């Protein structure tokens, strides 16, 4: 039995619609899953002297290869199998280097393989991928327009098979937990084929040879609705690779404009992507290995448990974004809020994720913020605080959070009072089109202090890292508006939501007051960078004043309570202190940090410290942010070990959930989210 490392293992993972995982230690125990948990039929077979052995998936009726090893790194998931005298090594590679946007955005992932034996054998290694990769459920056959079509064509030294729905409607499913029912999947190898269920069955039984399999578009279309179709690759070399690619046709809609993957910006195509990946994969593998070695070195002082947390986080976080350019040529790095509400470019999802991206390139962080700055400058957004999101993935067409039809009174611009109908059929215009004073958004559903502070802190974090002032200057007017809001309302926040909105509204939230304080302190630094000494002095003094009031209140108790009107019978993780320490603002005293961190440790359950005294659940990202507050390594290790234990023991076999029960280890919600980039925050202290 292979040692449990993660709740789910990334296999082919590149972006929110190209994300396939294994949900068990044995690769050939069960079907591959889409990140949401939806089953996808991937079948891997190694033929040795004509006899098939299954190494991936669970087709049935085939001898299973014995899996002997499993390991993960930053960019790979590696397996080893034993079949008599034959060893099969597999490495699933997701090329997501944050120092190379071209490779990161190239829509191709691949499986390296090596077959080793002291004896002479004939080999064929095959990977089959079922048509259900193209749709969301198995009821597709009731809709004739969801029939799949495909073809096979030659590339530079190898072949590719393509499959996709007959009727294409790019960007049509702006819903949570769904696959893209558009675009085309490709498989490439020495020989690629289009086949059907009977062809697969007969091939596995040895009744037909690989070169006899059907591969024409006509044969695929004529195979009938009751027969599954497959794309497949067959390789006969003892060492090589099989690649999987996804051409999504359009990447996103951005305020009325269609955008495409960053990789395609200079006219490249999916064919270029496959050719280049095939030609450059050895170089890419070496580069990824170098990045992994560097990460091991940086994370080493926190132990193997922390490295495992980072390995669980990196590919997941990056792949829940889409990298594009806006119409002015600026980088956009837009997240999908997974297993939540499918918002795009959510500010309080970006904010917890940024530690990973600050380590490599601030352009990713700026690319998260640009959709928000753009929407905040439009007439419909009349608030003096920052928006929450940019729309519903993959359509960045204006905030949808707190703008539910049927819940807004006196709005002249809603086409229906039926919320379900409006959501399903988009009977309203996109929100960016609405004029001022449209009464679209419900104030009570906003996160005013949260989002203002998030945006200001992220801006200062970028400047702290790269020293570039242009982004600050471009957005100076909005930043000034938002800091004024924080100064007015931030110290004692009214009953409102924060990023932990699943916990409901909370009046006089001190952790939120800390975020406002840090946000004001960051704005002071922005003023200094832009040569505004008066602004710097004023906002620095304001931030220091807020910090002293919080510390003086906390000093009355054993630790700082959850709200201004409670006592130390309550508590909450004060993770919002993190950027005060990272950016060396010096607003809060070291003693305040130490008192808080020391108070959490006795409260640690098997899988972590609860988010606050109201419930036993917690958030993985906030646990690591809290660990970063520790001045003693042993204190940080308490949080790290608890989170690593959750990864290895949770019964929820899904990609790394950030919201879970600290006693039972069961996930509460949120799957595969980008916020796990926040787990890299300890490295920002070094």
N, C-alpha and C positions, 0 to 999 in steps of 0.2 A: 504494500500500500504506500502510495506517495504521500509525503508530508504535506499537510494543509498549509498554504501560505496566504491565500486570498479568498474572499467569498466568490469571486468570478475572475476569469483570466482573459485579458485582451488577446485576440487573435488577429483579425484584420480590422484595424481601427484607424480611421483618418478624419472623419467629420461627423456631424449629428445624424446624417443619413447613411453613413458608411461606417458601421460600428457593430462588429460581430465578436461574440465572446463564448467561452466555455464556462459552464456553471458547475463543473465537478472536477476533481483532481484527475480522473481518468478521461482522457480525450475521447476515447471510444465507448464511454458509458452512456452518453445521452446526446441529443441533438444540440447543435450550436444555437445560441440565442442572439437576437438583436438586443441592444442595450436595455430595452424596456422589459425584457423577459420573454418576448415573443419567439416561439420556436422557428428555427430555420433549418432546412434539410441540407447539410453539408456532409458528404461522405468521402472519406479518404481510404484508398485501398492500395496495398502493396502486393503485387504478384511476384512470387518467387517460383521460377520454373513452371509457370502457369497456374499455380495455386494461389487464390486470393486470401489476404489477411486484412482485416479492417483496423486502421489506426485512428480514424476520426469518425464521429457520428455513430449512429446505431441503426443501420439499414436492416439488419436481421438476416439470419441464415448464412452468415459468413464467420469464419474463424476469427477470433480477436487476437491482434498482436498484443503481447504482454508489455505493458508500459512499466519501465523500470526507473525513470527519472523525470522530474519536473522542476524547473527553476524559472525565475523571472528576473528581469533587469529593467532598466529605464525604458528600453524600446523593443525588447524581445520577450517572448514567452517560449521556452525551450523544453522539448520532450525527447525522451529516448525510449526505444522499444527493442525487445529481444524476441527473435523468432528462430529457434534452434541455433545455428551458427551465424545468423545474420543479425546485425545491429542497424537499426534505423534511427537517425538523428534528424529532428525537425526543429527549425527556428522560425517562429512567426514574427515577422518584422513589420513594425509600423514606423515608417520614416518620418518622424516629427521633430527634427532638430530646430530648436528655437533660434539658432544662429544662422539659419538658411531658409528664408521664406519661400524660395522656389521649390525646394525639396519638401518642405512642410506642406505646402499647398498642392503639390502634385498628387492627383487623386488615385494613387496606386499603392497597394501594400502587397507583401509577398511572403511566401513560405520557402525558406531555404531547406534543402534536404541533403542527406548523405547516407549512402548504403554501404556498410562495411562488412566484409566476410573474408575469411582465409581460404574459402573454397570458391570455385567458379560456379556462378549461377546466371540465369537469364532473369532480368528484372523489368517490371513495369510499375511505375508509381503513378496513381491516378487520383484526381480530386474531382468529384461531382458536386455541382451546385444546382439545387432544384429551382424551378420557376417561382416558388413562393417567396424568394428573395425580392420579387417585384411587387408584392402586394401585402395587405395587412391581415388577411384572414384566408381561410380555406373555402369561403363561400363565393370565390371569384367566378366560378363557372356559371353562376346564375346571371352574370352580366357579360354579354357577348363582347362588349367593348373592352373587357379586361383580358381578352386573349393575348397570349404572348407570341412574339415573332422573334426571329433571330437569324444569324448568318455566321459564316466563318470566312476569315480572310488572312492573308499572309502579311507579316511584318518583317523586320530586318532579322532574319535568322530564326524566326519562330512564328507560330500561328496564334490567332486569337479567335475566340467564339464570343458572340454578343447575344444578349437576350434582353427583352424589355416588353412592356405592354404595347399592344397594337395601337391603342389610343393614348396619346401623350398630352398631359395637362400640367406643365411645369408649375411648381409652387402652389398647387391647388389645395393641399392639405395642411392648413394652418391649425393644427390640433396637437395635443400632447400625446406622447407615447406611441406615435405612429411612424411607419416607414414612409419613404417617398414613393408614391405610386406614379412615378415618372422617372425619366432617365433610363440609362442602359448600363447593365453590368457586363463586364468583360472578364474572361479567363484566358490566360496565355501560358504557353509552354512549348515543348518540342512539337506536340501535335494537339490541336484543340478541335473539339467536336461539338455539334448540336445533336442531341439524341433524345430518346423518350424512355419511359419506364421499362418497356420491354427490351429495348436495346441495352439499358443498364443491367437489367436482370440477366440477360443472355451473356453479356460480357463477363459479369462476375462468375457465371456458371461455366465459363470457358467455351461456350457454344459459338461465339464469334470472336474474331481477332479485332484489336483496336482499329486497324486500318480498314475494317469492313463496316465500322459504325456509320450511320447516316449523319450527314453534316450540311445538307442544303436547306435553305430557307423554306422551300416548298415542302420538304418532308416534315419540317417542324410544324407548319401550319396545318397540314393534312392529318396529323396524328390524332386528332379528335379531343373533345373536351374531357373525356374520362381517363385520359392518359397523361401522367405527369411528364413534363419536359425538363431537360437538364442541359446545362453547358458543362463541359468537362475538359480537362487537360490530361494527357498521358505523356509521361517522360520515361525514356528508356535508359538514360545515362545513369551512372552510379552516383553522380553528384550534380545538383542543379537547383532550379527554382521554379515555382509556379506562382504566377502573379494574378491578383484580383484587382480590377479597376472599376470605378463608377463615374460615369459622365452624367452629371445632374442637369445638363443643358443650361439651366440658369441657377445661380447660387442663392440669390435673394432679390427681393424688390425693396428699393430704398427710396422712400418718398416719391413714388411714382415712376422710378427708373429701374430697369432690370440690370442687375449686376452679375458678374461672372467670377469664377475662381481667380484668385490672384495669379495662379499659374498661367492662365490663358490671356493675360493682359497684353502680350505682344503678338497675338495671333496664333499661339500654339494650340494644338488640338489634343484630344484624348489619344490619338495615335502617336503623336509626339511624346506624350507622357509615358506610354508603355515602352516605346523605343528607348527613350532616355533612361528610364528606370532599369531596363534590361542591360543597357550599355554601362551604366554607372553604379550598379548595385554593389559591386565589390568595394568601390571607393566609398559609397554611402555606408556600408557595413563597418568599415574601418573608422569613419567619422563618428558614427553612433557609438562605437566601442570606446572611442576617446572621450566623448561626452559622458558616457556612463562611468568611466574610470575617474573623471574629474568630480562627478557627483558623489561617488563613493568616498573620495578623499575629503570633500567638504562636509559630508554627513557623518564621517567616521567617528568623531568624538562623542556622538550621541548614541552609538551602538548599532547593532544589526537590526534591532526592532524599529528604530527610526528609519533606517534605509528601506526596510520592508514597507513602511507607511508611504514613503516617497515613491517606491516602485508601484504601489497600488494607485497612486495619485496622478503621476505625470501624464501618461498617455490618455487617461480618462479626461483630465482637465483640458488638455489641448484639443482633443478631438470633439469636444462639445462646443467648439467655435467654428465660425466660417471666416476665412481670411479673404478679403476683397479689397478693391480700391473704389472710392467714391468717384463721382463724376469730375472732381477736381484733381484726382490722382492721389488722394490721401488714403493711408491705410485704414481699413475697418477690420475689426476683430470682434465679431458679434457672436455672443453666446446664445445657446438655447437653454431655457430654464426647464430642465428635464424632470418628468414625473411631478410636476407642480402645476403650472398653468401655461407652459410653452412660450412665455414671454421672450422677446429678443432684446439683447443689450440691456438687461436688467441691472440697474446701478448697484443694488445691494446683493447681487450675485457677482458682479465684476469686482466690487470692493474686497470681499474675502479671498478672491482668487489671485489678486495681483502679486503677492510675494513671489510666485514662480516666475512671472514675466518680468518683474523688476530685476531678477537675477541675470536675465539674458538681454532684453531689448525693450526699452520703454515705449517703442512704437506700438507694441501690442496693447499696452495700457491706454495710450492715447487713442488707439483704434477702438477700444471699448467705450471711451467717453464721447467720441465725435458724434454718434447718433443722438446722444442726449443733449449735447450743446446745440445741435441743429434744431431739434424739436423745441427746446426751451426758447428759441428765438422766433418761433412761429406765432402768428396772431392768436391761435386757439389756446395757447398756454399763457394764461394771464396771471398765474400765481407768482408770488415772489419767492418761491422755493423751487428746488430742482425736481424734474420729473422722475418717475420710477423706472420707466422702460421705454422702448421704442416701438412696440407693437407685439404681434404674435408671430413667432418664427414660422416660416422664413420671410415674413413680410414686415419690414421695418417701415411702418406707415403712420406712426404716432401712438402714444401711450394708450394701453387698453386697461391697465390696472385701475380699479376704481371708476370705470366708465361703462358699467354694465347697463344695457338697455333694459327698460322696465323698472329701473331703480332710480332714475333721474327724474326729478319733478320739473315741470315748466320748461323743458327743453324744446325748442322749436325745430330741432334738426334731426331728431330720431324718427325713422320711418315707421317704426312699430313699437308697441309696448310689450310685445312678446319677446322675452329675452332669448329663448331657445331659437326661435325663428331668425332673429337678427344674427345670432352667432353662427348658425348653420349656413345661412344663405347670403350673409353680408348685404343686407338690405339698406345699410347706411353707407354714406361716403367714408373713405378713410379719414381718420381723425386729423391728419395734418392739413386737410382741405378746409376744415371748419373755420369760420371767421371768429373774431374775438367776441367774447361775451356769449358764447353758444351754450353755456351751462351744461357742459358735457360730463364733467368729472365730479364725483362725490368727495367733498373735502375730508370727511371722516375716514375715507379709505386710503388716504395718502400717507406718506411717511416723510413729513417735511423736514424735521431736524435730521433724521437719518440720511436722507439723500443729499441735502446741502453739505453736510459734513463729509460724506463719502466722496463727493466730487472734488471738494477743496483738498482733502487729504491726498487723493490720488494725484492731483496736479502737482502738489508740492513734492510728493514722493518721486515723481518723474524728474522734476527739476533737481532734487537732491541727488539723483542718480546720474543724470546726463548733463546738467548745467546749461540746458537750452531754454532760453526765455521766450522764444517765439510762440509756443503753444499757450503760455500764460498770458502773453499780450493779446493774442487773438481772442481770448475768452474772458478778458479782464472785466468787462461790464457785467456779465452774468455772475462771475465769482464775487464781485463786490455786492451785488444784490443778495446773494446767498449768505455771505458772512453777516450782513446786516440782519438777516432773519435769525441767524444763530445767536447773535448778540442779544437780540430782543427776546427770543423764546427758548434759548438753548439750556440755560442753567437749571431751570425747573420746568421741564417739558410738560405740556398739558397731556391729557389722556389721548394717546395716539399710538399708532403702530410703529414698530421698528423692524429691522431685518428679520427678526424672529417672529414674524406675523402669525405663524401657526399658534403661538401662545396667546394671541389676542392683544387688545389694547392694554396699556399699562400707564397709569397716571404717575407723574413725578419720578420717572425712571432714571436712576442715578447712572447706570451704565450709559444711557443715552446722553445724559448731561456730560459725562466724560468725553464721549465722542464729539459733542459740540465744542467742548473746551479745546480738544486737540485740533479740531477743524479751525477754530479761531486762531490758535497758535500757528497752524500751517499757513493761514492767510497772512499773518504777520510776516512770515518768511517770504511769501510771494511778493508782498509790498516791498520788502528789502531788495529782492531780486530785480524788481521793476523800477527801483530808484525812488520809491515813495516812502521817505523816512517818517513823515507824519503818520501815515497809515500804519507803518511798522510799529511805531511807539504806542499808538493807541490800541491796536489789536493785541500786541504783546502784553500790555498792562491788563487788558480785559481778560485774556486767557489766564494770566497769573492770578488775577482776582478770583476767577471761577474755580481754579484749581485749589486755592487756599480755602474757599468756602466748602468745597467737597471734602478736603482733608480734615478740616475742623469739625465738620459734622461726623465723619467717620471716627474721629478720635474719641467720641463719646462712648463708643462701643468696642467690642472685641474685634469686630471687622466691619466693613462698610455694608449697610443693609441694601436691600433691593430698591427701595424708594425713599424719598425724602420724608415720608410720613410713617415709616416703620422703624423697627429696631433690629438688633442682631438675632432675633428669632427668625429673621429672614436673611437670605444671601443671594448673590448672583455673581457669575463669572464676569469680571471686569476686563474682558478681552479688548475693549476699546482703548485701553491704555497702550496697546502695542506700538503704535506709531509715534507716540511720545518718546518711547525708548529708542526705536529704530532710527528715527530722524534726529535724535539727540536734541529735542526741544527743551528738555529739562523743566517741564511745567510741574510735574508731580515729584514729590520727594521719594527717594529710594526706600525709606521706611514704609511708605504707603504701599509700594509694590510688595515688599517683603511680608508685611502683615496680611495682605490679601492672599498671596500665594500660599503662605503657611496655613491660613485658615481653610483653604480648599482641600488640602491633602487628607485630613481625617474624614472628609466627606466623600472620598473617592470610593465608588462601588467597583464591582468586578471589571466593568468595561468603561469606567471613567467617572468624572465628577458631573453631576447634573448641571444643567444650564442655570438653574436657579432653584429656590426652595419650594416652588409650586409643584414640580413634577420630577420624575426620575429620568426623563429623557435628556439627551444632550446633543451637541453638534460636533462632529469630528474637527471641522476647521477651527471652531472656537476653542476646542481643547488644545490644539497646537498653538493658537494665538496666546492662550493663557500660559502654556508652557514657556513661551518666549519671554514672559514677564519675569521668570525666575532668574535670580542672580546666582543660585547654586545649581550645579548640574544635576545633583541627586533629586532636587525638587522637580525639575523639568522631566526627568526620567519617569517619575510616577505617572504623568499624563501619557507619555510616549508608550510605556509598557501596557497601559490599559487599552489604548487604541489599537496597538498591535494585537493584543489578545482578542479584541472584538473582531478584527479581520480574520483571525485564524479559527474563531469558534462560533461566530454568528450562524444561526440556522437559516438566515435569509440569503440564499444563493443568488445574488444579483450583483451587478457592478457596484462598487463601493458607495453605500448610502451614507450621507452625512448627518442624518437625523435618526437616532436610534435609542432604544432603552438601555440604560447603563446597568440594569440588574439582569435582564434576560438576554440582552444582545440582539433582540429583534428590531428590524427596521420599522420606523414609523411612517416614513415617506421620503421622497426624493431618491432617485436612482441616477447614477452615472453623471452627477452634476460637475460643472467646471469649478465649483467652489473648492474642490480638493487641491487646487493650486495653492490655497492658503496654508497647506501643511508644510510648505517649504519655508515658512516664516522664520524658523530658528536660524536659517542660513543667512538671513539679512542682519542678524546681530553680530555676525563674525567679521 
